[in-house]
Amino acid sequence: MKASVSPTAIALIFFGTGLFPAIAQDSLVQNDGQQRDGQILGVKSGAIRFKVGPVETSVPMANVKSVIMAPPKAYNDALAAWQKGDAAAAITLLKPLVGNFIGLPTKWASRSASLLGDAYGTTGKIAEAKKAFADFQLAYPDAAASADVGLARLAVAKKDFDTARKKLTPIIENAKKVLLPESGESAVFGQALLLMGEVQESAGENPAALENYLLASTVFREDKAVVAKADERANALKEKNVLAP
């Protein structure tokens, strides 16, 4: 007679040997040190909606020390669409994502909220862009640089170069002090440098513009669309025999 092995025993063997992948979970750490593992459903009325097994609960944002949650597929798809220059597709993906997760203390949630404003501005939806940036600033007061870059971009589109320069100058001063930019920070600095280059070109400050384009394309390379545009503008200035200071 052949020996049989129960399905439970087989499962234990596979989990024990790592042949079954672990189920990914989100983690939330409260200010009192308590950690909750489960599924983050979203943010509503100043609290994170959280699910542990079949039970749903809410944790006030004021009680949350940190959050670990991998970026949803919609975020990665939106970022890919943005890098390809398809702002309309990025908006379609970002709107529900931002609507559900804005305020969540993760880099991808913060970037989603900022990127929505950028995408609106790129498509000429200025009122929507301003609202998105206002919502972003309210949800992430410590990320003012990203909002200022977005507002500077709107100012450049209206050829209000003085306003753009004022918003960009302190960001670029900080960028030039950074040798190894972090993820997220690198994208913001690259965007600021590209915009300042455009402002400087409008004022005939071509050597300074070239310097900023080169920094955006060689050091702060996280945003591929920015890198491509900075390379294009830098090459155009080099063809005019412009030299960086």
Buried (B, 14 or more C-beta within 10 A) or exposed (E): EEEEEEEEEEEEEEEEEEEEEEEEBBEBBBEEEEEBEBBBBBBEEEBBBBBEEEEEEBBEBEEBEEBEBEBBEBBEBBBBBBBEEBBEBBBBBBBEBBEBBBBBBBEBBBBBBBBBBBBBBBBEBEEBBBBBBEBBBEBBEEBBBBBBBBBBBBBBBEEBBEBBBEBBBEBBEBBBEEEEBEEBBBBBBBBBBBBBBBBBBBEEBBEBBBBBBBBBBEBBBBBBBBBEBBBEBBEBBBEEEBEBE
